[in-house]
Amino acid sequence: MSDAVTFKALFASGDDSAPAISAPGRPALSHGQLRALVGKTITSLNALGVGRNDRVAIVLPNGPEMATCFIAVASGTTSAPLNPAYRGEEFEFYLNDLNAKILIVERGSQSPAVEVARKLGVRIVELVAAANGAAGDFDLVAPVGGAASAAANPGYAEADDVALVLHTSGTTSRPKIVPLSQRNVCASAQNICRTLAFTPADRGLNVMPLFHIHGLIAGILAPLSAGAQVFCSPGFDALKFFAWMDECHPTWYTAVPTMHQTIVSRAPRNKEIIARNPLRFLRSSSSSMPPQVIGELEAIFNAPLIEAYGMTEAAHQMASNPLPPKARKPGTVGLAAGPDVDIMDEAGNIVPRNTVGEIVIRGANVTAGYENNPKANAEAFTNGWFRTGDQGIKDADGYVALTGRLKEIINRGGEKISPREIDEIIMDHAAVAQVVCFAMPHAKLGEEVAAAVVLKEGATVTEKELQQFIGTRVADFKVPKKILILPEIPKGATGKLQRIGLAQKLGLG
C-alpha cells in the first residue's frame, strides 16, 4: 500500500464496482459511487462558499449517510462531527468554539442544533438521502436565498489542510480543539489497515458512533482505504447485533469493552448465527478490556481479539496487539502500531524497559498541537514527543501495558492506587459481569477507593463478600471502601466507562 496523504488518494484504489457502504435492508453503494458522491459534495460545498479548511459541523444519526457525509466533507473542507445527543447549551458551545461556517443536518431534523445555528447565524444545510437509493447516497440542499460567494479555496484538500476537528472529552477541564490534518488521518487509517491486514474481501460491521475517532478511523476509513466494505448500523444495539451479523456476514467488527461485554451476555442464544458467520478477528479499543472478557470472546467467536490503544490526538491508533501468528498479550495494548511509542519520566527522559512512566508518542498520525492553546501545547509536548497522560510500562518485547490514567490514579493520603489493578481483581469474581473502580472524596485522606459493579444474570454477591474477596489479593488500603452493585454503570457518550466524575454521578461526591 502506497502511503496516501489526502482523502482523495486514500480512496483512489477501490474497485469501482465493489461494494463500499452497506446498511440494514439497503442496497450497497460501490467504491465508484462513493468517489462520485465525494466529488459532487465538494462541488456543492464550494458553491456555498465553503472550501478547504472551512469548518463544517455535522449532526447526523449513526448510519451510512453519516459515514459518507463525513468522508465527502472531510475530502474538501474541515469536518466537525458532533454528538447528536448533545443538548442546546452544548451545541452552542461547540458551534461557537469551532467557528463553523455551515451545519449539516438531515431533512426535517428536530435537533436543538438547528435552533442554535439559527441563533448564531450558522448556515443550515439539509442532507437528503436518496429515496430507495444505495446506502449512504445523498444530496445537500441549502435553503433558498442568502447565496454565498464562491469558496476561496475550492477543490480537494491538500496534505496539510485540516481534515477533521474534534474536542477532547474535557472531563477535568474545558474541552480542547484537536485539529487533525489530511496527513494525520490518512497515516492513521493506513496504520490500522496494516495492523489488521485488510483486503477487499473484508466486511466490517460498524456499531461504533461516527462522531468519535474510533468509529471514524478504525470503523470506516481504514477498511474503505483497502477497498473493503463497511456495513453501517444505526448504532450499537445488543438486541439487533446478531441479526445484523446474519445480514452482513462480517469478517470483523470493532467495539469498546462495554459493547463487547453486552455481546458476550447475548452470545449463548445466538450460537447458530455465530457459527454461520466466522470472523477473522474482533477488535477492541478506547478503554481497557479485562483479560477475562478477552478469553470469553475468543472462545465464543473462535477468533483472536485484537486489543488496540488509541486517542483523539493520535487520530486514533497508537499501539495494537498483532494478528496471529504473532503473540497477543492479554493485559497489554500490544506493540507500537504506527507512531513511535515510548515511556518518559517526569523530567522528560525516555526510561529503560520495564520501568513505569508516562506513555509518549510521535509520528505522522499525531496532531501538531491543540488549537489556540499554547499552555496546553507546552504541557503536552516534550522534546518532540506528545505526552498522552497515560501511565504505562513497555516490556522487553516492546509490548505496552497501561497502568492507569495519570489523572485517574487514586491518591489515598499519599498512597497511590491504580483503579485498573482493582478492576482486574474484581473481574475474577464469578458473579461479576462488569466493574469500574474510581476515586471518591474523603475528608481526611483526600480520596478513597470506590467501585461500581454489575452482576451476571442470576448471580448474587454482597458488598462485604466482594470486599473480602479483594482483600485476599491486595493490601487493605486498596480494598474499595464502597462498592455499589448496580443494574447498569453510567457511561460516557461513546459508551466508555469514565472514572473521572463517576463519584458525583453516583451520589458519592
C-alpha positions as CSV (number, residue, x, y, z in Angstrom):
1,M,0.0,0.0,0.0
2,S,1.5,3.4,-1.0
3,D,1.2,6.0,1.8
4,A,-1.6,8.3,0.9
5,V,-1.6,11.8,2.4
6,T,-5.0,13.0,1.3
7,F,-8.5,11.5,1.4
8,K,-8.6,11.7,-2.4
9,A,-5.6,9.4,-2.6
10,L,-6.7,7.2,0.3
11,F,-9.9,6.2,-1.5
12,A,-8.5,6.1,-5.1
13,S,-7.8,2.4,-5.4
14,G,-11.0,0.6,-4.5
15,D,-12.6,-1.4,-7.4
16,D,-15.3,0.8,-8.9
17,S,-17.9,-1.9,-8.8
18,A,-17.1,-3.4,-5.4
19,P,-19.4,-2.5,-2.5
20,A,-18.1,0.1,-0.2
21,I,-21.0,1.1,2.1
22,S,-24.0,-1.1,3.0
23,A,-26.7,-0.9,5.7
24,P,-29.6,-3.0,7.1
25,G,-32.1,-3.6,4.3
26,R,-30.4,-1.3,1.8
27,P,-28.5,-1.9,-1.4
28,A,-24.8,-1.2,-1.3
29,L,-23.0,2.0,-2.5
30,S,-20.0,1.0,-4.6
31,H,-16.5,2.4,-4.3
32,G,-17.0,4.2,-7.7
33,Q,-20.3,5.7,-6.5
34,L,-18.6,6.8,-3.3
35,R,-15.9,8.6,-5.2
36,A,-18.5,10.3,-7.4
37,L,-20.5,11.3,-4.3
38,V,-17.4,12.9,-2.8
39,G,-16.7,14.9,-5.9
40,K,-20.4,16.1,-6.2
41,T,-20.5,17.0,-2.5
42,I,-17.3,19.1,-2.7
43,T,-18.8,21.0,-5.7
44,S,-22.0,21.7,-3.7
45,L,-20.0,22.9,-0.7
46,N,-17.7,25.1,-2.8
47,A,-20.9,26.7,-4.4
48,L,-22.0,27.5,-0.8
49,G,-18.7,29.4,-0.3
50,V,-17.2,26.6,1.8
51,G,-13.8,25.2,0.9
52,R,-10.5,23.8,2.3
53,N,-10.0,24.5,6.0
54,D,-13.5,25.9,6.4
55,R,-15.4,24.3,9.3
56,V,-18.4,22.2,8.6
57,A,-20.3,20.9,11.6
58,I,-22.2,17.6,11.0
59,V,-25.1,16.5,13.3
60,L,-26.5,13.3,11.8
61,P,-27.7,10.0,13.3
62,N,-25.4,6.9,13.0
63,G,-25.7,5.1,9.7
64,P,-24.5,5.1,6.1
65,E,-25.2,8.8,5.4
66,M,-23.2,9.8,8.4
67,A,-20.3,7.7,7.1
68,T,-20.4,9.0,3.5
69,C,-21.1,12.6,4.6
70,F,-18.1,12.6,6.9
71,I,-15.8,11.2,4.1
72,A,-17.2,13.7,1.5
73,V,-17.0,16.8,3.8
74,A,-13.5,15.9,5.0
75,S,-12.3,15.4,1.5
76,G,-12.6,19.1,0.6
77,T,-13.3,21.0,3.9
78,T,-12.7,20.6,7.6
79,S,-15.3,18.2,9.1
80,A,-16.5,18.6,12.6
81,P,-18.8,15.7,13.6
82,L,-20.8,16.4,16.8
83,N,-22.7,14.0,19.1
84,P,-26.4,14.2,18.1
85,A,-27.3,13.6,21.7
86,Y,-25.9,17.0,22.8
87,R,-28.3,19.5,24.4
88,G,-28.8,23.1,23.1
89,E,-26.2,24.5,25.5
90,E,-23.6,22.0,24.4
91,F,-24.3,22.7,20.7
92,E,-23.9,26.4,21.4
93,F,-20.5,25.9,23.0
94,Y,-19.2,23.7,20.2
95,L,-20.6,25.6,17.2
96,N,-19.2,28.8,18.7
97,D,-15.8,27.3,19.6
98,L,-15.4,25.7,16.2
99,N,-16.4,28.8,14.3
100,A,-18.5,26.6,12.0
101,K,-19.5,28.1,8.6
102,I,-22.3,25.6,8.0
103,L,-24.2,22.9,9.8
104,I,-25.3,19.8,8.1
105,V,-28.4,18.0,9.5
106,E,-30.8,15.5,8.0
107,R,-34.0,16.9,6.3
108,G,-36.7,17.6,9.0
109,S,-34.2,17.3,11.8
110,Q,-35.6,18.2,15.3
111,S,-32.1,18.6,16.8
112,P,-31.6,21.5,19.1
113,A,-28.5,22.2,16.9
114,V,-30.8,23.7,14.3
115,E,-32.2,26.4,16.6
116,V,-28.7,27.1,18.0
117,A,-27.3,27.5,14.4
118,R,-30.1,30.0,13.6
119,K,-29.3,32.0,16.7
120,L,-25.6,32.0,15.9
121,G,-26.1,32.8,12.2
122,V,-24.6,29.5,11.1
123,R,-26.0,28.5,7.7
124,I,-28.1,25.2,7.8
125,V,-27.7,22.7,5.0
126,E,-30.0,19.7,4.8
127,L,-28.9,16.2,3.8
128,V,-31.5,14.4,1.8
129,A,-30.9,10.6,1.5
130,A,-31.6,9.2,-2.0
131,A,-35.1,7.7,-2.0
132,N,-34.8,3.9,-2.5
133,G,-31.2,4.6,-3.4
134,A,-27.9,3.0,-2.3
135,A,-26.9,3.1,1.3
136,G,-25.2,6.4,2.0
137,D,-26.1,8.2,-1.2
138,F,-27.4,11.8,-0.6
139,D,-27.8,15.3,-1.8
140,L,-27.1,18.5,0.1
141,V,-29.9,21.1,-0.1
142,A,-29.3,24.7,1.1
143,P,-32.2,27.0,1.9
144,V,-33.1,29.4,-0.9
145,G,-31.7,32.9,-0.5
146,G,-28.6,34.2,1.1
147,A,-26.3,32.9,-1.6
148,A,-22.7,32.7,-0.6
149,S,-19.8,33.8,-2.8
150,A,-17.6,31.1,-4.2
151,A,-15.2,29.3,-1.9
152,A,-11.8,31.0,-1.5
153,N,-10.0,27.6,-1.6
154,P,-12.1,25.1,-3.6
155,G,-11.4,21.6,-4.7
156,Y,-10.0,18.6,-3.0
157,A,-8.0,19.1,0.2
158,E,-4.2,19.0,0.3
159,A,-2.0,17.1,2.7
160,D,-1.5,19.8,5.4
161,D,-5.1,21.0,5.3
162,V,-7.2,20.1,8.4
163,A,-9.5,17.2,7.6
164,L,-11.1,16.8,11.0
165,V,-11.5,18.7,14.2
166,L,-12.7,17.0,17.4
167,H,-12.8,18.2,21.0
168,T,-11.1,16.3,23.8
169,S,-13.5,14.9,26.3
170,G,-12.9,17.6,28.8
171,T,-13.6,15.5,32.0
172,T,-11.3,17.7,34.1
173,S,-11.1,21.0,32.1
174,R,-12.5,22.9,29.2
175,P,-12.5,20.7,26.1
176,K,-9.6,21.4,23.8
177,I,-9.9,21.5,20.0
178,V,-7.7,18.8,18.3
179,P,-7.1,19.6,14.6
180,L,-6.1,16.5,12.5
181,S,-4.6,17.1,9.1
182,Q,-5.3,15.1,6.0
183,R,-1.8,13.7,6.5
184,N,-2.6,12.7,10.2
185,V,-5.8,11.0,9.4
186,C,-4.6,9.1,6.3
187,A,-1.5,7.9,8.2
188,S,-3.7,6.5,11.0
189,A,-6.1,4.8,8.6
190,Q,-3.2,3.1,6.8
191,N,-1.5,2.1,10.1
192,I,-4.7,0.3,11.1
193,C,-5.0,-1.2,7.6
194,R,-1.5,-2.7,8.0
195,T,-2.1,-3.9,11.6
196,L,-5.3,-5.7,10.6
197,A,-4.2,-6.8,7.1
198,F,-7.4,-5.5,5.5
199,T,-8.1,-6.7,1.9
200,P,-11.1,-6.0,-0.4
201,A,-12.6,-9.3,0.8
202,D,-13.2,-7.8,4.3
203,R,-16.6,-6.7,5.5
204,G,-16.9,-4.8,8.8
205,L,-20.0,-4.5,10.9
206,N,-19.8,-1.0,12.3
207,V,-21.5,-0.4,15.6
208,M,-19.3,2.5,16.8
209,P,-20.7,6.1,16.9
210,L,-19.4,8.1,14.0
211,F,-18.8,11.3,15.9
212,H,-16.0,9.5,17.6
213,I,-12.4,8.9,16.4
214,H,-12.6,5.2,16.9
215,G,-15.6,4.7,14.7
216,L,-14.5,7.2,12.1
217,I,-10.9,6.0,11.5
218,A,-11.0,2.3,12.5
219,G,-14.6,1.6,11.7
220,I,-14.9,3.5,8.4
221,L,-11.7,4.9,6.8
222,A,-9.2,2.1,7.4
223,P,-11.3,-0.7,5.8
224,L,-12.5,1.5,2.9
225,S,-9.0,2.6,2.1
226,A,-8.2,-1.1,1.4
227,G,-11.2,-1.4,-1.0
228,A,-13.2,-3.3,1.7
229,Q,-16.9,-3.0,2.6
230,V,-18.4,-1.4,5.7
231,F,-22.0,-2.3,6.9
232,C,-23.2,0.8,8.8
233,S,-25.6,0.1,11.6
234,P,-27.7,2.8,13.3
235,G,-25.5,2.4,16.3
236,F,-24.9,-0.3,18.9
237,D,-28.0,-2.3,19.7
238,A,-27.5,-5.6,21.7
239,L,-30.9,-6.9,20.6
240,K,-30.1,-6.4,16.9
241,F,-26.4,-7.1,16.7
242,F,-26.7,-10.8,15.8
243,A,-29.4,-10.2,13.2
244,W,-27.2,-7.6,11.6
245,M,-24.4,-10.1,11.7
246,D,-26.5,-12.6,9.8
247,E,-27.4,-9.9,7.2
248,C,-23.9,-8.5,6.8
249,H,-21.7,-11.7,7.1
250,P,-18.9,-9.7,8.6
251,T,-15.3,-10.8,8.7
252,W,-14.6,-8.5,11.7
253,Y,-16.0,-5.8,14.0
254,T,-14.5,-3.2,16.3
255,A,-16.1,-2.0,19.6
256,V,-15.5,-0.6,23.1
257,P,-15.3,-3.1,26.0
258,T,-18.8,-2.3,27.3
259,M,-20.3,-3.3,23.9
260,H,-18.2,-6.5,23.8
261,Q,-19.4,-7.4,27.3
262,T,-23.0,-7.0,26.3
263,I,-22.4,-9.2,23.2
264,V,-20.9,-11.8,25.5
265,S,-24.1,-11.9,27.6
266,R,-26.2,-12.4,24.5
267,A,-24.0,-14.9,22.7
268,P,-25.3,-18.2,24.2
269,R,-28.7,-17.7,22.5
270,N,-27.1,-16.8,19.1
271,K,-24.7,-19.8,18.6
272,E,-26.1,-20.7,15.2
273,I,-25.6,-17.2,13.8
274,I,-22.0,-17.1,15.2
275,A,-21.3,-20.5,13.6
276,R,-22.7,-19.3,10.2
277,N,-20.6,-16.1,10.2
278,P,-17.0,-16.9,11.2
279,L,-14.9,-13.8,12.0
280,R,-11.3,-13.3,11.0
281,F,-10.8,-11.3,14.2
282,L,-12.5,-8.9,16.7
283,R,-11.0,-5.6,17.7
284,S,-11.4,-3.6,21.0
285,S,-10.2,-0.1,21.7
286,S,-11.0,3.2,23.5
287,S,-10.6,1.7,27.0
288,S,-9.1,-1.3,28.7
289,M,-10.5,-4.8,28.1
290,P,-10.4,-7.1,31.1
291,P,-8.3,-10.2,30.2
292,Q,-11.2,-12.4,31.4
293,V,-13.5,-11.0,28.8
294,I,-10.9,-11.3,26.1
295,G,-10.8,-15.1,26.9
296,E,-14.6,-15.3,26.7
297,L,-14.9,-13.5,23.4
298,E,-12.2,-15.6,21.8
299,A,-13.9,-18.8,22.9
300,I,-17.3,-17.6,21.7
301,F,-16.2,-16.4,18.2
302,N,-13.3,-18.8,17.8
303,A,-11.2,-15.8,16.6
304,P,-8.5,-13.6,18.0
305,L,-9.4,-10.4,19.9
306,I,-7.1,-7.7,18.9
307,E,-6.8,-5.1,21.7
308,A,-5.6,-1.7,20.5
309,Y,-4.8,1.6,22.1
310,G,-5.9,5.0,20.7
311,M,-6.6,8.6,21.4
312,T,-8.0,11.6,19.5
313,E,-4.7,13.4,19.4
314,A,-3.1,10.4,17.5
315,A,-6.0,10.2,15.0
316,H,-6.9,7.1,16.9
317,Q,-4.4,4.1,16.8
318,M,-1.1,4.2,18.7
319,A,-0.4,0.6,19.6
320,S,-2.1,-2.8,18.9
321,N,-1.8,-6.4,19.7
322,P,-0.8,-8.1,16.4
323,L,-2.8,-10.7,14.4
324,P,-1.7,-14.3,14.7
325,P,0.8,-15.9,14.3
326,K,2.5,-13.1,16.3
327,A,1.8,-13.2,20.0
328,R,-1.2,-11.4,21.6
329,K,-0.6,-10.5,25.2
330,P,-3.8,-10.0,27.2
331,G,-3.4,-7.2,29.7
332,T,-1.3,-5.2,27.2
333,V,-2.3,-2.9,24.3
334,G,0.4,-4.5,22.2
335,L,3.2,-3.2,20.1
336,A,3.7,0.3,18.6
337,A,1.4,0.3,15.6
338,G,2.2,3.3,13.5
339,P,3.8,6.0,15.6
340,D,6.8,5.6,17.9
341,V,5.7,4.7,21.4
342,D,7.9,5.0,24.5
343,I,7.9,5.7,28.2
344,M,9.1,9.0,29.7
345,D,9.8,10.1,33.3
346,E,8.6,13.4,34.8
347,A,11.9,15.1,33.8
348,G,11.4,14.3,30.1
349,N,13.8,11.3,29.8
350,I,13.0,8.1,28.0
351,V,13.3,5.3,30.6
352,P,14.6,1.7,30.3
353,R,12.2,-1.2,29.5
354,N,10.0,-2.5,32.4
355,T,10.0,1.0,34.0
356,V,6.7,2.7,34.8
357,G,6.3,6.2,33.4
358,E,4.1,8.3,31.1
359,I,3.4,6.9,27.6
360,V,4.6,9.3,24.9
361,I,4.2,9.1,21.1
362,R,5.5,10.8,17.9
363,G,4.7,10.1,14.3
364,A,2.8,11.1,11.1
365,N,-0.6,10.5,12.7
366,V,-0.1,12.7,15.7
367,T,-1.6,16.2,15.8
368,A,0.7,19.1,15.5
369,G,-0.9,20.7,18.6
370,Y,-4.2,21.9,20.2
371,E,-5.8,24.9,18.5
372,N,-5.2,28.3,20.1
373,N,-3.9,26.8,23.3
374,P,-0.2,27.5,23.8
375,K,-0.4,26.5,27.5
376,A,-1.8,23.0,26.8
377,N,0.7,22.5,24.0
378,A,3.6,23.5,26.2
379,E,2.4,20.8,28.7
380,A,1.6,18.2,26.1
381,F,4.9,18.2,24.0
382,T,8.3,17.4,25.4
383,N,11.4,17.1,23.1
384,G,9.1,16.3,20.1
385,W,7.1,13.7,22.0
386,F,3.4,14.0,22.8
387,R,2.6,13.1,26.4
388,T,-0.6,11.0,26.4
389,G,-1.4,11.4,30.1
390,D,-1.5,7.6,30.4
391,Q,0.8,5.8,32.8
392,G,2.3,2.6,31.5
393,I,5.2,0.3,31.0
394,K,7.0,-1.3,28.0
395,D,8.3,-4.8,28.4
396,A,11.4,-6.4,27.0
397,D,9.5,-7.5,23.8
398,G,8.1,-4.0,23.2
399,Y,4.6,-4.7,24.4
400,V,2.9,-1.7,26.1
401,A,0.7,-2.1,29.2
402,L,-1.4,0.7,30.6
403,T,-1.2,1.0,34.4
404,G,-3.6,3.9,34.7
405,R,-4.6,7.4,33.5
406,L,-2.4,9.8,35.4
407,K,-5.4,11.9,36.4
408,E,-7.3,8.7,37.5
409,I,-4.7,7.3,39.8
410,I,-6.3,7.4,43.3
411,N,-4.2,9.2,45.8
412,R,-5.3,7.9,49.2
413,G,-3.5,10.0,51.7
414,G,-0.3,9.7,49.7
415,E,-0.7,6.0,48.8
416,K,-1.2,5.7,45.0
417,I,-3.7,3.1,43.7
418,S,-4.3,2.2,40.1
419,P,-8.0,1.6,39.6
420,R,-7.3,-0.8,36.7
421,E,-5.5,-3.2,39.1
422,I,-8.6,-3.4,41.3
423,D,-10.9,-3.7,38.3
424,E,-9.0,-6.9,37.2
425,I,-9.2,-8.5,40.6
426,I,-12.9,-7.8,40.9
427,M,-13.5,-9.2,37.4
428,D,-12.1,-12.6,38.6
429,H,-15.1,-13.0,40.9
430,A,-17.6,-15.5,39.4
431,A,-20.6,-13.2,40.0
432,V,-19.2,-10.1,38.3
433,A,-20.0,-9.1,34.7
434,Q,-18.7,-5.5,34.7
435,V,-16.7,-3.2,37.1
436,V,-15.2,0.2,37.2
437,C,-13.1,1.5,40.2
438,F,-12.8,5.2,40.8
439,A,-11.9,7.8,43.4
440,M,-14.5,9.2,45.8
441,P,-13.8,12.2,48.0
442,H,-12.6,11.6,51.6
443,A,-12.5,14.3,54.3
444,K,-9.1,13.3,55.8
445,L,-7.4,11.2,53.1
446,G,-8.4,13.3,50.1
447,E,-9.5,10.3,48.1
448,E,-10.8,6.8,48.9
449,V,-11.3,3.8,46.6
450,A,-14.8,3.0,45.4
451,A,-16.2,0.6,42.8
452,A,-19.4,0.2,40.8
453,V,-20.3,-3.4,39.8
454,V,-22.8,-5.0,37.5
455,L,-23.5,-8.7,38.3
456,K,-24.0,-11.5,35.8
457,E,-27.6,-12.5,35.2
458,G,-29.0,-14.5,38.1
459,A,-25.8,-14.1,40.2
460,T,-25.8,-12.7,43.7
461,V,-23.0,-11.3,46.0
462,T,-22.9,-8.7,48.7
463,E,-20.6,-5.7,49.1
464,K,-18.9,-7.3,52.1
465,E,-18.3,-10.6,50.2
466,L,-16.6,-8.7,47.4
467,Q,-14.5,-6.7,49.8
468,Q,-13.3,-9.9,51.5
469,F,-12.6,-11.4,48.0
470,I,-10.5,-8.4,47.1
471,G,-8.8,-8.3,50.5
472,T,-7.3,-11.7,49.9
473,R,-5.4,-10.3,46.9
474,V,-4.3,-6.8,47.8
475,A,-3.3,-4.6,50.8
476,D,-6.2,-3.3,52.9
477,F,-5.7,0.3,51.7
478,K,-6.5,-0.8,48.1
479,V,-9.8,-2.5,49.0
480,P,-12.8,-0.3,47.9
481,K,-14.5,1.2,51.0
482,K,-17.7,1.5,49.0
483,I,-18.9,-1.0,46.3
484,L,-22.2,-0.1,44.6
485,I,-24.0,-3.0,43.0
486,L,-25.9,-1.5,40.1
487,P,-28.1,-2.7,37.2
488,E,-26.0,-0.5,34.9
489,I,-23.0,1.7,35.2
490,P,-23.4,5.2,33.7
491,K,-21.4,5.6,30.5
492,G,-20.0,8.5,28.5
493,A,-21.4,9.5,25.1
494,T,-19.2,7.0,23.3
495,G,-20.1,4.0,25.5
496,K,-16.9,4.3,27.6
497,L,-16.9,3.9,31.3
498,Q,-15.5,7.1,32.7
499,R,-13.8,7.1,36.1
500,I,-13.5,10.8,36.5
501,G,-16.7,12.3,37.7
502,L,-18.3,9.0,38.4
503,A,-18.4,9.5,42.2
504,Q,-20.6,12.6,41.7
505,K,-22.8,10.8,39.2
506,L,-23.4,8.1,41.7
507,G,-24.0,10.4,44.6
508,L,-20.7,9.7,46.4
509,G,-19.2,13.1,45.6
